[in-house]
Amino acid sequence: MNRVAGMMEGISLNESNAPSAGEAVNIVRTDWSRGEVEALYNLPLMELLYRAATVHRQFHDPLAVQQCTLLSIKTGACPEDCSYCPQSAHYKTEVKPEGLLRTEAVVTAAQLAKDGGSTRFCMGAAWREVKDNEQFSQVLDMVRQVSSMGMEVCCTLGMLTLEQASQLKDAGLTAYNHNLDTGESYYSQIISTRTYKDRLETLKNVRQANISVCCGGIVGMGETADDRIDLLHTLCTLPEHPESVPVNALVAVEGTPLADSEPVPPLDLVRMIASARILMPRAMVRLSAGRVSLSAAEQALCFLSGANSIFTGEKLLTTPNSDFDEDRQMFNELGLSCMKPAQCAT
């Protein structure tokens, strides 16, 4: 048995001791050492995928995938300088700033998403932070109305205080997305207007308000494998694992500092997803931005390695995304089913 197999106890797998698909793994750890995460991440890909697929079957239905839809409710003119983002006011891109959408338009979009099979509706605003003003009151009303439709409701609005998080919770918010993006040591190469500590503080406020945490990162921003390992280590050693872990591939947009970045190799996404699945077995691992560039076969590897959620609909905020019909056809080809609300982990 190799080093990682010895470390992983209830999660370790080889041909002689692999548990059946119905067996439960009893250990969900938040005390992973960085060395353990590194050894896991660097396993031969086929071994890593096998272990991840087995863990996935022990905690989730391997053929059920949650569909989510993400709508930009306030677009562009963001004061942050995130190097990947076409909505930053620091860069000249084709994104045209738009004010906060009317609540009626958001509810209509949510209904269309629900009709298309989505059980989770996410709303993103290009803000640095939530402010206690009329716009926040309007967002709270959006949350109330979408929640009343029987959908999970997620927001990504930038930094927020505990009081603001509590107001969102009272309005019916299911989850709050606030990605760490990359490992802490590489973070300053991507963003200078907000610190890693700021992001962790928002996650703490979300957790204290009893809202489920949606937190992941982006692959393909020039980071090294060590940076990816750092990100995974931070996520899996939070006091509680995020209930939702989005794995994004950079969508290089003209006008941003990362516009000339090389496309992410699909197997890099598979490795990241498989590692996240083993380290955070109960989480929903969401195959997110950049999925439109993957073939059905490449997406199948992502699902096999532990992804059990996608974002569907023509746009993911401001970048292209697969539409409902394309995803329906892919699900049919792969024998996947749309996750029902009762199956969804928040």
C-alpha positions in Angstrom: 0.0 0.0 0.0 1.5 3.4 -1.0 1.9 6.4 1.3 -1.5 8.0 0.5 -3.4 4.8 0.9 -1.9 4.4 4.3 -2.8 7.9 5.3 -6.4 7.8 4.1 -7.7 5.0 6.3 -11.4 4.6 5.5 -10.9 6.3 2.1 -7.9 4.3 1.0 -8.5 1.9 -1.9 -6.7 -0.8 -3.8 -7.8 -4.0 -5.7 -7.8 -6.1 -2.5 -9.6 -3.8 -0.1 -11.9 -1.6 -2.3 -15.2 -1.3 -0.6 -18.4 -2.1 -2.5 -20.3 0.8 -3.9 -22.9 0.5 -1.1 -20.4 0.6 1.8 -20.2 3.8 3.8 -16.9 5.7 4.4 -17.1 6.9 7.9 -14.3 9.4 7.9 -14.8 13.0 6.7 -11.7 14.9 7.7 -10.8 18.6 8.1 -7.3 17.9 9.4 -5.6 17.0 6.2 -1.9 17.9 6.1 -0.5 19.7 3.1 1.7 16.7 2.4 -1.3 14.4 2.3 -3.1 16.7 -0.1 0.0 16.9 -2.3 0.5 13.1 -2.3 -3.1 12.6 -3.2 -3.1 15.2 -6.0 0.0 13.7 -7.6 -1.3 10.1 -7.7 -1.3 8.5 -11.2 -4.4 9.9 -12.8 -6.1 6.5 -13.3 -5.6 5.6 -9.6 -6.8 9.0 -8.5 -9.9 8.7 -10.7 -10.7 5.2 -9.4 -10.5 6.3 -5.8 -12.6 9.4 -6.4 -15.2 7.5 -8.3 -15.5 5.0 -5.5 -15.8 7.7 -2.8 -18.3 9.5 -5.0 -20.5 6.4 -5.1 -20.4 6.0 -1.3 -21.7 9.5 -0.7 -23.8 10.4 -3.8 -25.9 8.9 -6.6 -23.2 8.6 -9.4 -25.8 9.1 -12.1 -27.6 12.2 -10.7 -26.4 15.6 -11.6 -27.8 18.9 -10.2 -28.5 21.6 -12.8 -28.0 25.2 -11.7 -28.4 28.5 -13.5 -26.4 31.6 -12.8 -27.8 35.0 -13.8 -25.9 38.3 -13.7 -28.3 40.7 -11.9 -25.9 43.6 -12.0 -23.2 43.6 -14.7 -19.8 45.3 -15.1 -18.1 48.4 -13.6 -16.8 46.4 -10.7 -14.0 48.2 -8.8 -12.1 45.0 -8.2 -9.1 44.2 -10.4 -9.5 40.4 -10.7 -7.2 39.6 -13.7 -9.6 37.0 -15.1 -12.8 39.1 -14.9 -14.3 40.9 -17.9 -16.6 42.8 -15.5 -13.7 44.7 -13.9 -13.7 48.5 -14.4 -9.9 48.3 -14.7 -10.1 46.6 -18.1 -11.6 47.4 -21.5 -13.7 44.5 -22.6 -16.9 44.1 -24.6 -19.0 43.8 -21.4 -21.3 46.8 -21.1 -22.2 47.9 -17.6 -25.8 47.4 -16.6 -27.6 48.4 -13.5 -29.5 46.1 -11.1 -32.2 44.1 -12.9 -35.8 44.5 -12.0 -37.1 41.9 -9.7 -39.8 40.8 -12.2 -37.1 40.0 -14.8 -35.1 37.9 -12.3 -38.2 35.9 -11.3 -39.0 35.3 -14.9 -35.4 34.1 -15.5 -35.7 31.8 -12.5 -38.9 30.3 -13.8 -37.3 29.6 -17.2 -34.4 27.9 -15.4 -36.8 25.8 -13.3 -38.7 24.8 -16.4 -35.4 23.8 -18.0 -34.5 21.4 -15.1 -32.5 23.7 -12.8 -33.1 23.2 -9.1 -30.7 25.9 -8.0 -30.8 29.6 -9.1 -27.8 31.7 -8.5 -27.6 35.5 -8.7 -24.4 37.4 -9.2 -23.8 41.1 -8.8 -20.5 42.8 -9.9 -20.0 44.5 -6.5 -16.9 44.7 -4.3 -19.1 44.4 -1.3 -22.7 44.5 -0.2 -23.9 47.9 0.9 -26.9 48.6 3.2 -29.0 50.4 0.6 -32.1 50.2 -1.5 -30.3 47.8 -4.0 -29.6 45.3 -1.2 -33.2 45.5 -0.2 -34.2 44.7 -3.8 -31.8 41.7 -3.8 -33.5 40.5 -0.6 -36.8 40.7 -2.3 -35.4 38.7 -5.2 -34.2 36.0 -2.8 -37.7 35.8 -1.2 -39.5 35.4 -4.5 -37.1 32.8 -6.0 -37.1 30.9 -2.7 -40.9 30.8 -2.8 -40.7 29.0 -6.1 -39.2 26.0 -4.3 -35.7 26.5 -5.7 -32.4 26.6 -3.9 -31.2 30.2 -4.0 -27.5 31.2 -4.1 -26.0 34.7 -4.3 -22.5 36.0 -5.1 -22.4 39.7 -4.2 -18.9 40.2 -3.0 -17.9 40.7 0.6 -20.6 40.9 3.3 -20.9 41.4 7.0 -22.5 38.9 9.5 -25.6 41.2 9.7 -26.0 41.2 6.0 -25.6 37.5 5.8 -28.2 37.1 8.5 -30.6 39.2 6.4 -30.0 37.0 3.4 -30.7 34.0 5.5 -33.9 35.4 6.8 -35.0 36.1 3.2 -34.6 32.5 2.3 -31.1 32.3 0.9 -29.8 28.7 0.6 -26.1 29.3 -0.2 -23.6 32.1 -0.7 -20.8 31.8 -3.2 -17.4 33.5 -2.5 -14.6 31.7 -4.2 -11.0 31.8 -3.0 -9.9 31.5 -6.7 -6.4 30.1 -6.1 -3.9 29.3 -3.4 -3.0 32.1 -1.0 0.7 32.4 -2.1 -0.4 33.1 -5.7 -3.5 35.1 -4.9 -1.7 38.5 -5.1 -0.7 37.8 -8.6 -4.3 37.7 -9.6 -6.0 40.3 -7.4 -4.7 43.3 -5.5 -7.9 45.1 -4.4 -9.0 42.4 -1.9 -7.0 40.2 0.3 -7.2 36.5 1.0 -8.1 37.3 4.6 -11.0 39.4 3.3 -12.4 36.4 1.5 -12.0 34.1 4.4 -13.7 36.6 6.7 -16.8 36.6 4.4 -16.8 32.8 4.4 -16.8 33.0 8.2 -19.7 35.4 8.2 -21.7 33.2 5.9 -21.1 30.1 8.0 -22.1 32.0 11.2 -25.3 33.0 9.6 -26.1 29.3 9.0 -26.0 29.7 5.2 -24.3 26.9 3.2 -20.9 27.9 1.8 -20.2 27.7 -1.9 -16.4 28.1 -2.4 -14.0 26.9 -5.0 -11.4 28.2 -7.5 -10.2 28.7 -11.0 -7.7 26.5 -12.9 -5.6 28.0 -15.7 -4.6 31.4 -14.5 -0.9 30.7 -14.7 -0.8 29.0 -11.3 1.4 25.9 -10.6 0.3 22.5 -9.3 1.6 23.7 -5.9 -0.9 26.6 -6.0 -3.7 24.3 -6.8 -2.7 22.0 -3.9 -2.6 25.1 -1.6 -6.2 25.9 -2.7 -7.4 22.4 -2.1 -5.7 22.3 1.3 -7.3 25.5 2.4 -10.7 24.3 1.4 -10.5 20.9 3.0 -9.2 22.3 6.3 -11.8 24.9 6.9 -13.7 24.2 10.2 -16.5 22.8 8.0 -16.1 21.8 4.4 -18.0 23.9 1.9 -21.2 22.3 0.9 -20.5 23.3 -2.6 -17.1 23.4 -4.4 -17.1 25.0 -7.9 -14.2 24.0 -10.1 -13.8 26.6 -12.9 -11.6 26.6 -15.9 -10.4 30.1 -16.9 -12.4 31.6 -19.8 -9.8 33.9 -21.3 -11.5 37.2 -22.3 -10.0 39.8 -24.6 -9.1 42.9 -22.7 -8.2 41.2 -19.4 -4.6 40.5 -18.3 -5.2 36.8 -18.8 -6.5 37.1 -22.3 -3.6 35.2 -23.8 -3.6 32.3 -21.4 -3.5 28.8 -22.8 -6.6 26.7 -22.5 -6.7 24.4 -19.5 -6.0 20.8 -20.4 -9.2 18.8 -19.7 -7.3 16.3 -17.6 -6.2 19.1 -15.3 -9.9 19.7 -14.5 -10.4 15.9 -13.9 -7.5 15.8 -11.5 -8.8 18.9 -9.6 -12.3 17.5 -9.4 -11.1 14.0 -8.3 -8.9 15.5 -5.6 -11.8 17.7 -4.3 -14.2 14.7 -4.3 -11.9 12.6 -2.0 -10.9 15.5 0.3 -14.5 16.8 0.7 -16.6 13.7 0.0 -20.0 15.2 1.1 -19.7 18.4 -1.0 -21.4 19.1 -4.3 -18.5 19.4 -6.7 -19.7 21.7 -9.4 -18.2 21.6 -13.0 -18.5 25.3 -13.7 -17.0 28.0 -16.0 -15.2 26.7 -19.1 -17.4 23.7 -19.5 -18.5 24.8 -22.9 -15.1 24.0 -24.3 -15.3 20.3 -23.2 -16.6 17.5 -25.3 -19.2 15.1 -23.9 -16.5 12.5 -23.4 -14.3 15.0 -21.4 -17.3 16.0 -19.3 -18.0 12.3 -18.7 -14.6 11.9 -17.1 -15.4 14.9 -14.9 -18.6 13.3 -13.8 -16.9 9.9 -13.2 -14.2 11.6 -11.1 -16.8 13.2 -8.8 -18.5 16.2 -10.3 -22.2 16.1 -9.6 -23.4 19.6 -10.6 -23.3 21.8 -13.7 -24.4 25.3 -14.6 -26.7 25.3 -17.5 -28.2 28.1 -19.6 -26.8 30.2 -22.4 -24.6 32.4 -20.2 -22.6 32.0 -17.1 -22.7 35.7 -15.9 -21.2 37.2 -19.1 -19.4 34.2 -20.7 -20.8 31.5 -23.0 -22.3 28.4 -21.5 -24.1 25.2 -22.7 -27.8 25.6 -23.1 -30.5 23.4 -21.7 -31.1 21.4 -24.9 -27.4 20.6 -25.3 -27.2 19.4 -21.7 -30.3 17.3 -22.1 -28.8 15.6 -25.0 -25.5 15.0 -23.1 -27.4 13.6 -20.2 -29.2 11.2 -22.5 -25.9 10.0 -24.1 -24.2 9.5 -20.7 -27.2 7.9 -18.9 -27.3 10.8 -16.4 -30.5 12.1 -14.7 -31.3 15.5 -13.4 -31.1 15.7 -9.6 -34.5 16.3 -7.9 -34.7 18.9 -5.2 -34.9 16.3 -2.4 -31.6 14.8 -3.6 -29.7 18.1 -3.6 -27.1 18.9 -0.9 -27.1 22.6 -0.3 
